Amino acid sequence: MRAKDIMSSPVHTVRPTASVEAAAELITARRVTALPVVDDAGRLAGMVSEGDLLRHRVPADQSAHMLRLPEADPGSRPATVAEVMSPAPVTTRPDADVADVAGLMLEHDVRSVPVVDDGAVVGIVSRRDILRAMVRGDDVLTAEVQHRLDEYAGGPRWTARVEGGVARLGGEFRDEAERGIVAVLARTVPGVAAVDLAGTRLA
C-alpha cells in the first residue's frame, strides 16, 4: 500500500503571509491537525500545526495567568504563519510505502506528512489515515481484492482470500507478467500488507 492510496487530496494549504488567526480558523473548520504552507509558486515552504499556533497564544506559566500578573506585550507575539511554521517539514512521495510513512511520523513525532511530487504538494497523510486503512477487516479486504481482480480480468478468473492482511491468491496465469500485474493490483488495496502467490500456477 502506497501513500497515494490513502492520502487526502486536494490539500488545504495556507500562505506564509496568512495570519495566525486565519490558519487557526482553517485548521478548526477543516478538522485537520496541520497545514502545508506553500509559497506563491505553490511550492512547499513549511508546515504549521495546532501546536505551532497555540505555542504563542497560551501563557507558558498558567499560575501567573491565574494571578492576573502582567502578560507579554501582544504586539510581540508572532502574527503570521511564517513566524511560527516549521520551515523544513518531513515529507514523503506518492509511491512511498505506508509503513515507511508511519515510521517517519513516529521518528519525527509528527501527526501528518505532506505528499510531494516534483516540489508540489499533491496530498497529505495523517496518522488517522494510516489507522483507518490498517483496521479494515479481512472480509472487507477480501471483497475489494476480488472485485479488482474480477474487474481486471473481465470476470472471475482468480480467487482471493485475505487473512491477517495477507492476500492469498489462487488460479492460473498465462505468464509471469500477468501474475505480476495481478499481484500489484492486490497489493495496492489499502490494508493489504502482503500478497501470497503460492496458490497460483502458470498455464
N, C-alpha and C positions, 0 to 999 in steps of 0.2 A: 504494500500500500504506500502510495506516494503523497507528498504534501498537497499536490494539486487535486487529489481525490477528496480531501476533507477540508481544504481551506475555504474561508469565507471570501466571496468576491461578488461584486466590486467592493472595494475597501473604503471605509470612511477615513478621510485624512484631514489634516489641518496644516496651515501655513506657519512658518516660524514667526511671522508678524502678528498672528492672531493673539487676542488677549487670553490671559489665563482663565478668565471667567467664561469666555466663549468656548474654549477647549473643554472646560468642566461641564458646561451645558451639553455639548455634543456627546461626551462620554456617558453622561447620565441618560440622555434621550435615546442613544443607540444601545445602551446596556452593554458596553464593552469595558475592558479594563485598561486599554491603552490605544493610542492613535499613532499611526505613522505620520511623521512630519515631512512634507515634501516642499521643494522649492518651486520657483516659477516655471521651471522646465519639467516638473513632475518627477524629479529625482529625489530619492530618499535622503533626507538631511538629518533625521534623528527619530526618536520615539519619545512620546510623552505619556506617562502613566498616571493613574489615580494618585499614587504615592508622590510623584513629582509635583503634582498640582497642590496636594494637601500640605506638603512639607513646609511651605512658606505661608500657609494660611492658618495653621493651627499653632497656638503658643507652645513652645517646647516645654515650658515649666507650667504645668496646669495649676500648681498650688499658687503661683504668683498671679495667675489669671483669676483664681477664685478670690484672692485677697484684693483684687482690683488695683494692683500695682500698675504703674505706667507701662504701657505696651510700646513696642518698637514703632517708630515712625512709619505709618502706612506708605508714605512716599518712598521708603527704602525697600519695600517689598518688590520682587520681580513682577513685571506687568505683562510680559509677552511670553509666548511658548518658547521662543529661542533662549530665554534666560533660565528655563527650568528643565528643558528636554535633555535626554541622553543623546549626545551628538554622534556616538559610534555604536549604534544598536546591533544586536545579534540578528543575523538574517539567515534565510535558507533559500533553496532553489525549488522550483515546481516539481522536479523529479527526485527530490531528496526523500529517502525512506523515512516514514513517520517515526520509526524507532530512534533514528538519529536526531530528528527534530525534538522528540521528547527528551533525549539526552542533553541537547543544547539548553533546553528550558531549565532542567534540573541543575546543570553545571553552572549556569549564569543566573539562576534564581529569578527568572522572568516568567510571566504568565502568558505572554503571546509573542509570536515571532513573525515579522513581515516576510512574505514570499516575494523575492525579487528576481526579475528576468530582464537581463540586459539593462540593468540600472533602474528599471521601472517597477513600482510596487504593483503586483498583479493579484495579491491575495494576502490573507493573514491567517495564521493557525494559532489557536488558543489551547490551553490545557483542556478546556471543556470540549473542544472539537475532537481532541485525541481520545478523551474518555468516552465520548458519545460513540465513536467508531469502534472502540475496543469492547464495549459492553453489549454489543448486539449478539443475540442468541444464535446458537448453531443452526437452529431451524430456519431463522430468517436468512442467514448467510447461505445455507444450502439452496433455498429457493432463489436467491439472487444469482448465485453462481450458475445454477441450472438454467435460469432464464437467459443469461448472457450466452451460454454455450448453445442453447437451442436457437437463439436469435442469430448467432453467427453461422450456424450450420443450416438454418432454414428448416429445422425440425429436430426431433430427438435422436441424436447420433451417439452422444456420450452421457454418462451418468456422473453426478456429483453428489458428494456427501461430506459435510463439514463436521469435524469432531475436534473440539478444543482449539478452534481457529485454524485447523489444518484441512484444506480442501483435498479430499481423496477422489481422484478422477478415474473413471473406467471406460473402456471402449476401444475401438480400433481407429488407427490413424493411417492416412495414406503414406505419410513420410514424416521424418523428424521435424521438418519445417512446420507442418501443420500441428504436430504435437507441441512444438514450442509456442506457437501462436495461442493455442488453447490454454496452455499453462499461464501465459501472460494475462489472458483475459480473466482467468480465475484469480490470479494474484492481485489484480487491480481492484477487486471488490473490497471496499472498506471493511476492515475487521478480519480479513483473511491474512493470517501470518505466514503461511507456507502452503506449498502445493505438493501433493504426493502423487506421482505418476506410476506407481508400482502396479496398478491395476489396468494399465493400458498396454496396447501392443500395436505393432505395425502390420498393415495389410500384406 
